[in-house]
């Protein structure tokens, strides 16, 4: 078996092997002989954001939460076998997750690679949905929803997204609602499965102590040939820059007030690529509110916060939502301090120091097969391909472009969610 492509991941002494199977599925392999484990992720480009689409010339608008419901039901087999138990017997662990733009099925284990791969392929390629097992699953997922309702973090993020966006489906909870879950049928599941679980819309990443040729041989021998094209057309969402609602207060079982401060950013305002713009914004945020920032030190000194602020970013069409989280007894003052800091642009020395931190994090990921797998998966989901020069891309970031990005974006479209003790 000749692999179609071998790419050197620059500066990290890693090779990535790429192959497209006969059924159209793309495979990415990074062998790591130093590792004593193997990690596999099998992903479809289908998440909760894809809530309306055209398939087989039909407009489909399934109930909210179908992508997540589908992930749950993929583990049910007609012969009553349990993939989790089967992985267990082979010394491996299996799992799955659904996000806004993807659903991934994973397993990891140091031995019995071929057996575990066959288990993975079998339950993904042979869905089994009935009226009875779909109805049974509804109760399980509704309990999961109620569990999230008791989580201050989950509720904070839920209301940030819900209040930040007007039209984009990221404002809808990944799991859906109790009402939408109760309306899901086996026909909904099969329709979405047939639309998105097409090998041409899926890819696999294997990282760890395995030979690339062996992976391809096993896959070619055990995957179903599929000649149908991927013909789903996704609905485009016209999203304004303004937020839907500026402020929300929730009352939950917390001991101290929590603040979730969100900023909705239009990423089309610069002439720099979306990817680089996001990297520059990340450097900016790490400089002004990161654990080693001057702001964090001052907030601790004044006892406004006890622990560091944290932040993350999520993509939604041509917008980026930034969420800053913190615990405080002085919530309004904390928000004002963050807003005030956003107008300060870090100097070049700070920028270069933070860039070195980012580069060191990439280097540290080399021997971690789980992080490597995630880097490749995120790249494919967000950019439709894997860029083996990602280290060089970070290295090439410069202060001139950084200034251009920070000065061109607006931090005016913001919102806040307060969580207070009942």
N, C-alpha and C positions, 0 to 999 in steps of 0.2 A: 504494500500500500504506500503510494507516494503522497506525502502531505502536500497540499496545494501551496502552502506558504509558510515560511519560517521568518519571524521578525525578531530582531534583537531589541530588547527594551533598553534604550540608551542609558548609560551611566550606572546601571544597576546590576550588570552581569546576569541578566535573565534573558531567556529565550521564550518567545510565545509562538506556538504552533496553531495555525488556523486551517480549518477544513470545512467545506460545505458538503453535507451528506447528499445522497441521491434524492432524498425526500425534501431537500431544501433547508434543513436545519443547519445552523452555523455552530461550529464547535471551536472553542478556544482552550488551549492547554498550556499551562506553565509548569513544567516539571521542576520539582525541588527535592533532590536526592537527600539533602540534609534533614528533611522533615521525616517524621515517622508516621505521618498520617496522610490521608487523601480527602479532599473536600470537593464536593460536586454541587453545583447549583444549576437547575434546569428551569428556565424562565420563559414565560410568555409576555409579550408586550401588551398586557391587558390588566388594567387596574380600575379603581373606582371612578377615575376621571372620564372613562369611556362609557358614558351613560346614555348616549344617543348616537346611532350610526346607521349606515345603509349596508345591508348584506343581502346578496342575491336579489338585488333591485327592490328590496323592501326596507322601509325605514323602521328601525327597531329602537324602542325606548323601554328597556327592561326596568323592573323595580329597583330602587336604590339598594345597594348592598349585594347585588348578584355576584360580582367578581369575588368577594370574600366568601359568600355562601358556596359558590362553586369550588373554591379552594378546599373548604371543609368536606364537601361531598366527594372529592376525587379519591379520598382514602377508603371509601366504601366499595367493596368488591362483591361481585355476584356470587362468587364461591365462598363468601363469608370470611376469607382470609383478611388478615390485618397487616398492612405494610409495616407499621411501627414494630409489631412483634417479629416480623420477618427480618427487619434490619437488626433488631436486638439479638436474634439468634446468630447472626453473622458478625457480631461484635461491632455494630455500627449504630449510629443514632440518626433518626430522620426528623424532618420538620418542614414547615412551609409558612409563608407569610404573604399577605396582600398589601400593596401600597397604592398610591394614587395612579401610578403608571405601569405597574408590573405585578405579576404573581410569580413567586419563585418556590420551587420544591427542592429540598436539599437533603443530602446525607453526608456523613463523614465517618470514616473508619479506616484503620490501618491495614486490614486484611479483607479477603473475600470480595475484592473489588468487582469482579465480573458478576458474581451472584447479586451483589447490592445494586449494580447498574441495571440488571434485568428486572429487579423488583421495582425500581424507579420507573423504568420505561413501561412496564406492564400496567401499573395503576394509572399512569398519565394517559396512556394510549387506549385504555379500555374503561371509559366512564360507565357508571351504573346508577341511574337515577330512576326511582319509582315514586309513585304518589305517597306510599307509606314511608319510605326512608327520608323523603324530603320533608314530610310533615313532622317526623321525629326530630330532624335537625333544627327545625325552627325553635323549639324550646331551648335547645342547647345554645344557639346563637343569641336568643333573647336574654338568657342568663349572662352571657358574655357582655352584652350591651349594658346590662344593669351593673355589672362589675365595673365597667368603664365609667358609669355615671357616678360611682363613688370615688373615682380617682381625680384629685384636684388637677394633676398635670393634664390628663386626657380632656377634662372639661375646659381647662384654660386654653388648650390648643384648639379644641373644637369651636369655641366661641370666637377665638381670634380669626380663624379661617372663615367662619360663617359671617362674621361682621366685616371682614376686610373685602370680601368679594361680592359682587352683585350678580353676575351671570355664570362665572366659571364653576364647574362642578366640584372643584376642590372644597367649596363651601359645604358640601354634603359629606356627612360622616362616612368613612370607608365601610363600616358595618351596616349602614343604612339606619332605618328606624324600626320600631316594633311593628308599625303599620305596614311598611314596605316589606319587611321580612315575612310577615304573615301572608302577603299576597304572592310570594314567589311560588312558581310551579315547576315541575320537572321539564315542561316545554321551554320555559325561560332558560333553564340551565343548559339544555341541549342546544338551544339556539345560540347562546353565547359561547358555549364550548366549540361548536362547529365553526363559528365565526373567527374566534381568536386562538384556539388551540390547534392552529394549522402550523405544521413544522416550519413553513416559510416565515412565520411570525414568531418563531421561538429560537432560543439559542442555549447552548450549554457551556459552562466554564468548569474546567477541572484543574485544580491546583494541588500539588503535593508530590509524594514519592511514587510516581507512575511514569511509564514510557508513553509518549504521544502515540506511537504506532499501535500500541496495544489498545488504547482508548478508541481510536478510529475503527480498528478491526471489530471490536465488540459492538460498537454502535452500528456499523454497516450490517452486521449479521443479525441484529436484534430490533432494528427500527422498521416500522411499517412504511412501505413505499407510498408516497402520496403525490399524485400528479395534479391535484387541484391547485389553482392559483389562490393567492391571498387577495381577496377582492373586497375588503372592508373599507368603507369611506367614513372617516370620523367627522362628526359635526364640529365646526369651528365656532368659538365663542367670542363675541364682541364684548370685551371687558373694559370698563372705564378706569381711569387712574384713581378716581375718588373711591373712598371706602363706603361700605353700606351703612355702618354705624360706628360712631367714634368711641363709645364707652359702654361697658356692661359690668354689673356687679353681681357676683354669685355668692351664695351663702352655703358653706359646706363644713364638714367635720375636719377643720384644720385648727392648729393651735396658734398659728401666726399668719398674718395677712400675706397673700401671695400676689405678685404683680406680673402680668403678661403684657408686655408692650410690643406692639407690632408696627412695622413700617412696610407699606406697599410701594414697590419701586418699579417704574416702567423701564425695562431694559433696552428699549429701542432708542434711547436718547443719546447714546454715544455711537461713534462710528467704529468702535472696537467690538470684536466678536463677543457674543453672549457669554461664552465660556470664560474669556479673559476678564470681562466686566465682573462676572461673579467672583472670580479669584481676587480681583482688586477690592471688591466690597468686603470680602472675607478678611483680607489683610487689614482693611480700614477698621472693621469691627473689632478684630482681635487687638488692634493697637489702642482703641479708645475704651473698650469695656472688658477686655480679656483679663485673665487672672493676675497678670503682672502690670496692668495699666495703672496710671496715676489715679484715674477716677475710682477704681476699686479700692485702692489704698485709702483714699480720702473718705469714701463711704464707710469703710470699716473703722477708721479713726473716729468718725463722728457717730458711730454706732447706728448708722442708718441700715446697714446690712451686717449680718453675722458671717455669711458665707459668700463666696464669689458669685457674681452674676454669670449666667450661662446664656448662650444664644445658638440658634440654628437657622438655616435658610431652606425654603422650599420653592420650587419652580411651579408656576402656573401660567402656561401660555407665554406671553411676552412680559409677564410680570414676575417679580421675585418678592416673596414675603419673608421679612426678617422678623424673628421673634426673640425678644430678650426676656429672660425669666429671673425673678429675684424674690426673696422673702424679706419683709420689712414691716415695722410698726409705723413707718412714715411713708405710706405709699405714694401720696401726691408729690411729696418732696423728692422721692426717688425718681419718679417719672420726669419731673422738671430738671433734675440733675442730668439724666440721660439725654434729654432733648438739648440741653445747653451744650453738652459735650459733642453732639453731632455736628456742630458748626466749626469745631476745631479740627484742623487738618494736621495729621502727624508729620513730623519733619523727616528728612531723608534717612537720617540715622536710625530712627525708629522703624521706618519702612524696611530697611535692609536687615535689621535685626529680626523682624517678624518673618521676613522671607526666608532667612536661614532656619528659623524654627520649622516652617512649612517643609523645607527641603529635608531637614533631619527626620521629620515624621514619615516622609516618603521612604527614606533609606531604612528606617526602622521597620517598615512594613514588609521588606524583602523576605525576611525569614518567617513571616506570619502568613500562612497559606489562606487563612480566613480573610484577612485584610486585603491580600492580593486579589482574591476572588471578588471581593466587594468593589475594589477599584475598577476592575475590568467591567463588572456588571453595571455599575453606575455610569461609566463612560458610554457603554452601548445604549443604555436606556435614554440618557440625556443627549447623546450626540450621534446615535445610530451606528457608531463604529468605535473600535478601540484604537486609541492613539498611543503607540509605543514610545512616543517622545514626551510623555507627560512630565517627566522630571525636567527635561530641557525647557519645556514650556514655562514651568514655574521659575526656573533659573533665568529665563529671558524677561521676566516681568521687570519693569523699570519705573522709576519715580516720576518721570515725565508723563507717562501714560496714566499712572496712578492718580496724579493731580487732575488730569483731564477727566477721568471717570468720576472722581469724588466731587469735582466742581460742577459736573454736568447733570448729576442725578439729584432728584428732589426727595427730601425726607419729610415733606409737608403732609403727605397722605398717611397719617398714622392713626392708631387706635390703641385702646388699653382695655384689658379685662382684669378686674380686681376680684380676688377671692377672699372673703372674710369669714371668720368663725360664725357659726349659727348663733 
